[in-house]
Amino acid sequence: MPHENSSAPSSHLNGSNGSILFQTSPSGDNGRGVAANVSASNPGAEYWSSNVSGLLNASGQNIGSKPASTNFVIWWDGDGERELLDGTQITKYPSGTLLSGSGVASNNGTKATPGLSADLFGDWREEVIWRTSNDSALRIYATPHQTNLRIATLMHDVQYRVAIAWQNTAYNQPPHPSFYIGSDVTSYPWPNVTTP
């Protein structure tokens, strides 16, 4: 969690029991921060924020260079790691542009968020919706990449559904499911969908 005042840590990470796993020195308004699995070389998620240098692991150790953006993340290509979604571009960490949206625009000024990012069409990868630059239409972009990972549609996950709603009803942040996705995982939970 990034903090916004000079008397608090710049950021901190809590464990599932509420204990603090790491915190960084106070330094004023930290702005934005991201927690996501963007690197296959580190098990679990990585963490970075506006005024903390480097990419941090769950112990707060610097494990690499900080990604270029602190905005959205998206599952776009075929592996289990997320890509960076910033403005109208999707890039692979540590480098490489996968998509540059043409004739579209992002929202919310410097936050540069999409209209929506979500697993809309049933493959576990996510689609992104941007408005056209002239505000006359919405465009939905879907991944062209194949994958060997077999994961049920993320919309079957209750937490993920709530996360889709929070994008447009609360502080605009990327969605997260209730379970971890990564190249190091061999099986994923399957939804137990029943009808009366």
C-alpha positions in Angstrom: 0.0 0.0 0.0 1.5 3.4 -1.0 1.1 6.1 1.6 0.5 9.8 1.0 2.2 11.6 4.0 5.7 12.1 5.2 5.1 10.7 8.7 4.1 7.3 7.4 6.2 4.7 5.6 6.3 5.4 1.9 4.7 2.0 1.4 4.1 -1.3 3.1 3.0 -4.9 2.4 0.8 -6.8 4.8 0.7 -10.6 5.0 -2.6 -12.6 5.1 -2.7 -12.4 8.9 -2.2 -8.6 8.9 1.5 -8.6 9.9 3.7 -6.2 8.0 6.0 -8.1 5.6 8.0 -5.0 4.7 7.8 -1.2 4.7 9.8 1.5 3.1 11.2 4.7 4.6 8.9 7.8 4.8 9.3 10.1 1.8 6.1 12.1 1.4 3.3 11.3 -1.1 4.2 8.0 -2.8 1.5 8.5 -5.4 0.7 5.2 -7.0 1.8 1.6 -6.4 1.3 -1.8 -8.1 1.3 -5.4 -6.8 1.3 -8.0 -9.6 3.1 -11.0 -10.9 5.1 -9.5 -13.8 8.3 -11.6 -13.6 8.6 -15.4 -13.9 12.0 -15.3 -12.3 10.5 -14.5 -8.9 7.8 -16.7 -7.4 4.7 -14.8 -6.4 3.9 -11.1 -7.0 6.2 -8.2 -7.3 5.7 -4.7 -5.9 6.7 -1.2 -7.1 5.6 2.3 -6.6 6.2 5.9 -7.6 8.9 6.9 -5.2 10.4 3.5 -4.2 13.3 2.4 -6.4 13.4 -1.0 -8.0 11.1 -4.0 -8.2 10.5 -5.6 -4.8 9.7 -9.1 -3.8 7.4 -10.0 -0.8 10.4 -9.6 1.5 11.0 -6.0 0.3 14.3 -7.0 -1.5 15.1 -5.2 -4.7 15.0 -7.9 -7.4 15.3 -5.8 -10.6 14.5 -2.5 -12.3 11.2 -0.8 -11.7 8.6 -1.2 -14.5 8.1 1.9 -16.6 4.5 2.5 -15.4 2.6 2.3 -12.1 -0.9 2.1 -13.7 -2.8 -1.0 -14.7 -1.7 -4.6 -15.4 -3.3 -7.1 -17.7 -3.1 -10.8 -18.6 -2.4 -10.5 -22.3 0.0 -13.0 -23.7 0.1 -16.7 -23.1 2.1 -17.0 -19.9 0.9 -16.6 -16.3 2.6 -13.2 -15.8 0.8 -10.0 -16.2 1.7 -7.3 -18.7 1.8 -3.5 -18.1 -1.2 -1.6 -19.3 -0.5 2.2 -19.4 -2.4 4.7 -21.5 -3.1 2.9 -24.8 -0.2 0.5 -24.7 0.4 -3.0 -23.4 4.1 -3.8 -22.7 5.9 -6.9 -21.5 8.2 -6.4 -18.5 11.1 -5.8 -18.6 10.7 -4.5 -22.2 8.7 -4.9 -25.4 5.5 -3.4 -26.6 2.8 -6.0 -27.4 0.1 -3.5 -28.4 -0.2 0.2 -29.2 -3.8 1.2 -29.6 -4.4 3.4 -32.6 -7.0 6.1 -32.6 -8.0 5.5 -29.0 -7.6 7.4 -25.8 -7.3 6.6 -22.1 -9.1 8.2 -19.2 -8.4 10.0 -15.9 -5.4 12.2 -16.9 -2.1 10.9 -15.6 -3.7 7.7 -14.3 -4.2 6.8 -18.0 -6.7 4.1 -17.3 -8.8 2.2 -19.9 -12.6 2.3 -20.0 -12.4 -1.2 -18.7 -10.1 -4.2 -18.6 -11.7 -7.6 -17.9 -11.9 -11.2 -18.9 -15.0 -10.5 -21.0 -15.1 -13.3 -23.6 -14.3 -16.5 -21.6 -10.6 -17.1 -22.1 -8.8 -16.3 -18.9 -6.8 -13.5 -20.6 -8.2 -10.1 -20.4 -9.6 -7.7 -23.0 -9.2 -4.0 -22.8 -11.8 -1.3 -23.8 -10.7 2.1 -24.8 -12.8 5.0 -26.2 -12.0 6.3 -29.6 -10.0 9.6 -29.7 -13.1 11.4 -31.0 -15.4 9.9 -28.3 -17.7 8.4 -30.9 -17.3 4.7 -30.0 -15.7 2.1 -27.8 -13.2 -0.4 -29.1 -12.5 -3.8 -27.5 -9.0 -5.3 -28.0 -8.5 -9.0 -27.4 -5.2 -10.9 -27.3 -3.9 -12.6 -30.5 -1.6 -14.9 -28.4 -2.1 -18.6 -27.9 -1.7 -20.2 -24.5 -1.2 -23.6 -22.9 -2.5 -22.5 -19.5 -6.0 -23.9 -18.8 -7.8 -21.6 -16.4 -11.6 -21.2 -16.2 -13.0 -17.8 -17.2 -12.1 -15.3 -14.5 -15.7 -14.0 -14.4 -16.6 -17.3 -12.6 -14.5 -16.0 -9.6 -16.6 -13.9 -7.2 -13.7 -11.7 -6.2 -12.8 -11.0 -9.8 -16.4 -10.0 -10.6 -16.3 -7.5 -7.7 -13.0 -6.2 -9.1 -14.6 -5.6 -12.5 -17.3 -3.5 -10.7 -14.8 -1.5 -8.7 -13.1 -0.2 -11.8 -16.1 2.0 -12.5 -17.6 2.5 -9.1 -14.6 3.1 -6.8 -10.9 4.1 -7.2 -10.0 2.9 -10.7 -7.6 -0.1 -10.2 -6.9 -3.3 -12.2 -8.9 -6.4 -11.3 -7.5 -9.3 -9.3 -9.0 -12.8 -8.8 -9.1 -14.6 -5.5 -6.2 -17.0 -6.5 -2.7 -16.6 -7.8 -1.9 -17.0 -11.5 1.7 -17.6 -12.7 3.9 -19.7 -14.9 5.0 -21.7 -11.8 1.4 -23.0 -11.2 0.3 -26.3 -12.7 -3.4 -26.4 -11.8 -6.0 -23.8 -11.0 -9.3 -23.9 -9.1 -12.3 -24.9 -11.2 -15.6 -23.1 -10.4 -18.3 -25.2 -8.9 -21.3 -23.8 -10.9 -24.6 -25.4 -10.1 -28.2 -24.6 -11.0 -31.3 -25.4 -9.0 
